[in-house]
């Protein structure tokens, strides 16, 4: 297991199983796995929509996000940047933000993919710093702070305008 996320009322936990390429759905009342969903290679991060209807799973080796319908377990795949690291949802759940590490072989710049959750399409990709590894959203959802592990900076992204600014931590 590498990551866990809960639905809003805490009755379901979604756990990524990196080695097996699966997500375990756990009933938190009984503590039992009630379903196992096969996803792509190397799932490493998961987030659940605010309304609990979808789980978003980062698949690091296939450069995708698997979107799981939590009622039917039907899946959709969305291609994102190179080596995605983390997924975070906007406060209203209308957008999913995916931090992409970048390519170790000559393209160290990371990026932030913005996915429209209604259509499961990438709206835009915003360049960030070298090897972007994680992020946090402001509580109002207007800015993202992306941590860039290789160059030791933080890229502040305006999620309203798409503009960026790098800062030293």
C-alpha positions as CSV (number, residue, x, y, z in Angstrom):
1,X,0.0,0.0,0.0
2,X,1.2,3.5,-0.8
3,X,-1.7,5.9,-0.4
4,X,-5.2,6.0,1.2
5,X,-8.2,8.3,0.8
6,X,-11.6,8.3,2.4
7,X,-15.1,9.2,1.2
8,X,-16.6,12.2,3.0
9,X,-18.5,10.2,5.7
10,X,-15.5,7.9,6.3
11,X,-17.3,4.6,5.5
12,X,-15.0,3.7,2.6
13,X,-11.3,3.8,2.3
14,X,-9.5,3.5,-1.1
15,X,-6.0,2.1,-0.8
16,X,-3.5,2.0,-3.7
17,X,-1.5,-1.2,-3.9
18,X,1.6,-0.2,-5.8
19,X,3.1,-3.7,-6.5
20,X,-0.1,-5.3,-7.5
21,X,-1.5,-2.4,-9.6
22,X,-4.8,-2.4,-7.7
23,X,-7.0,-0.3,-5.5
24,X,-8.6,-2.0,-2.5
25,X,-12.0,-0.6,-1.4
26,X,-12.4,-1.1,2.3
27,X,-15.6,-0.9,4.3
28,X,-14.3,1.0,7.4
29,X,-17.2,-0.3,9.6
30,X,-16.3,-3.9,9.1
31,X,-12.7,-3.5,8.2
32,X,-13.1,-5.8,5.2
33,X,-12.0,-5.3,1.6
34,X,-15.3,-5.2,-0.4
35,X,-13.8,-4.8,-3.8
36,X,-10.5,-4.7,-5.6
37,X,-10.1,-2.6,-8.8
38,X,-7.3,-3.3,-11.3
39,X,-5.7,-0.1,-12.4
40,X,-2.6,0.7,-14.5
41,X,1.1,0.4,-13.4
42,X,2.4,1.6,-10.1
43,X,-0.6,3.4,-8.5
44,X,0.8,5.8,-5.9
45,X,-1.8,8.4,-5.0
46,X,-5.5,8.5,-4.6
47,X,-8.2,11.2,-4.0
48,X,-11.9,10.9,-3.6
49,X,-14.3,13.5,-5.0
50,X,-16.1,15.6,-2.4
51,X,-19.4,13.9,-3.3
52,X,-17.8,10.4,-3.0
53,X,-18.9,9.3,-6.5
54,X,-15.4,9.0,-8.0
55,X,-11.9,8.0,-6.9
56,X,-8.9,9.4,-8.9
57,X,-5.8,7.1,-8.9
58,X,-2.3,8.2,-10.1
59,X,-0.5,5.5,-12.2
60,X,3.1,6.5,-12.1
61,X,4.6,4.2,-14.8
62,X,1.8,4.6,-17.4
63,X,1.5,8.4,-17.0
64,X,-2.3,8.1,-16.4
65,X,-5.0,8.8,-13.9
66,X,-7.6,6.0,-13.5
67,X,-11.0,7.5,-12.6
68,X,-13.1,4.9,-10.8
69,X,-16.9,5.2,-10.4
70,X,-17.3,4.3,-6.8
71,X,-20.9,2.8,-7.3
72,X,-20.2,0.6,-10.3
73,X,-16.3,0.4,-10.3
74,X,-16.3,1.3,-14.0
75,X,-13.0,2.9,-15.0
76,X,-11.9,5.7,-17.3
77,X,-8.2,6.5,-18.0
78,X,-6.8,10.0,-18.5
79,X,-3.3,10.6,-19.9
80,X,-1.3,13.2,-18.0
81,X,2.4,14.3,-17.8
82,X,5.5,12.2,-17.2
83,X,5.6,10.2,-13.9
84,X,2.6,11.7,-12.1
85,X,3.1,11.9,-8.3
86,X,0.0,13.2,-6.6
87,X,-3.7,14.1,-7.3
88,X,-5.7,16.7,-5.5
89,X,-9.3,17.8,-6.1
90,X,-10.6,21.4,-6.1
91,X,-12.9,22.1,-3.2
92,X,-16.0,21.7,-5.3
93,X,-14.6,18.6,-7.1
94,X,-14.9,20.1,-10.6
95,X,-11.2,19.9,-11.2
96,X,-8.5,17.4,-10.5
97,X,-4.9,18.6,-10.2
98,X,-2.1,16.2,-11.0
99,X,1.6,16.9,-10.2
100,X,4.0,15.4,-12.7
101,X,7.6,14.8,-11.8
102,X,9.1,15.2,-15.3
103,X,11.6,13.1,-17.2
104,X,15.0,12.2,-15.6
105,X,16.5,11.8,-19.0
106,X,16.9,15.4,-20.2
107,X,13.6,17.0,-19.4
108,X,13.6,17.8,-15.7
109,X,10.8,20.3,-15.7
110,X,7.7,19.2,-13.9
111,X,4.1,20.1,-14.6
112,X,0.6,20.4,-13.2
113,X,-2.1,18.8,-15.3
114,X,-5.6,20.2,-14.8
115,X,-8.4,17.7,-15.4
116,X,-12.1,18.6,-15.9
117,X,-13.8,16.0,-13.8
118,X,-17.1,16.3,-15.7
119,X,-15.5,15.2,-19.0
120,X,-12.3,13.5,-17.7
121,X,-10.2,15.5,-20.1
122,X,-7.0,17.6,-19.5
123,X,-7.9,21.2,-19.8
124,X,-4.3,22.5,-19.6
125,X,-0.8,21.6,-18.4
126,X,1.1,24.2,-16.5
127,X,4.9,24.1,-16.4
128,X,6.4,24.0,-12.9
129,X,9.9,23.5,-11.5
130,X,12.4,20.7,-11.8
131,X,10.9,17.3,-10.7
132,X,7.7,18.4,-9.2
133,X,6.8,16.0,-6.5
134,X,3.9,17.2,-4.5
135,X,1.4,20.1,-4.0
136,X,-1.2,21.7,-1.7
137,X,-4.1,23.9,-2.6
138,X,-5.2,26.9,-0.7
139,X,-8.5,26.4,1.1
140,X,-10.3,28.6,-1.4
141,X,-8.9,26.6,-4.3
142,X,-7.4,29.7,-6.1
143,X,-3.7,28.8,-5.8
144,X,-1.5,25.7,-5.8
145,X,1.9,25.4,-4.2
146,X,4.0,22.8,-6.1
147,X,7.1,21.4,-4.5
148,X,10.0,21.0,-6.9
149,X,12.4,18.4,-5.4
150,X,15.4,18.9,-7.9
151,X,15.8,22.6,-7.8
152,X,14.6,23.2,-4.2
153,X,11.9,25.7,-5.1
154,X,8.1,26.0,-4.8
155,X,6.1,27.1,-7.8
156,X,3.0,29.1,-6.8
157,X,0.3,28.6,-9.5
158,X,-2.7,30.9,-9.8
159,X,-5.4,28.5,-10.7
160,X,-7.5,31.5,-11.8
161,X,-5.1,32.9,-14.4
162,X,-2.6,30.0,-14.9
163,X,0.3,32.3,-14.1
164,X,3.3,30.9,-12.1
165,X,5.9,32.3,-9.8
166,X,8.8,30.3,-8.3
167,X,10.1,30.9,-4.8
168,X,12.7,29.5,-2.5
169,X,11.1,27.8,0.5
